[in-house]
Amino acid sequence: MRKLSGFILFLPLLELVLLIAMGAAMGFLVTLLWIVATGIWGVWLMRTAGPNAMARAQRDVAATGRGQIDGLGVAANFLGGLMLLLPGPLTDLLGLVLVTPFLRRLAFGAWLAGKMQQIVVERGGFGSGPGGPGGPGSPGSPDEDGNVYDADPDDIRRDEPRDPRRLDRDRDRR
């Protein structure tokens, strides 16, 4: 939460610096037209995201008997419209990512991959918590005696009957 609040406080300053650089590179009039055009586009997206999704769902119901609303897409279009409404190249870029389905999936996939990697690093392995997929009793993890049982799928033949005692032969010796 602190990172987000720090970003929100730092964002106007960054946007101002980027707008000045954009004005210096492209000229004042082009920059002003950019701000006005993205603002109009943002307002249009915010006003039409919900009604367009509803109309699409109604057409689907009429054609196939089933219809659904892409709630995440509607929310992304609305938020993207809000980002486009705010003046500044950085928020315009974020808005463009949110309103373009391909870029939205790409950004969400990258974000999700980063979160998965963070979870793996923090927990020391995928699902290694108690009772999780990497917990005790799962393939490749030690049991209470420190024995590791791991099998390749090629080693298992479907025509032989399952004998659970085969895996526990070390315990039977005691």
Buried (B, 14 or more C-beta within 10 A) or exposed (E): EEEEEEEEEEBEEBBEEBBEEBBEEEEEEEBEEBBEEBBEBBBEBBEBBBEBBEEBBEEBEEEEEEBEBEEEBBBBBBBBBBBBBBBBBBBBBBBBBBBBEEBBEEBBEEEEEEEEEEEEEEEEBEEBEEEBEBEEEBEEBEBEEEEEBEEEEEEEEEEEEEEEEEEEEEEEEE
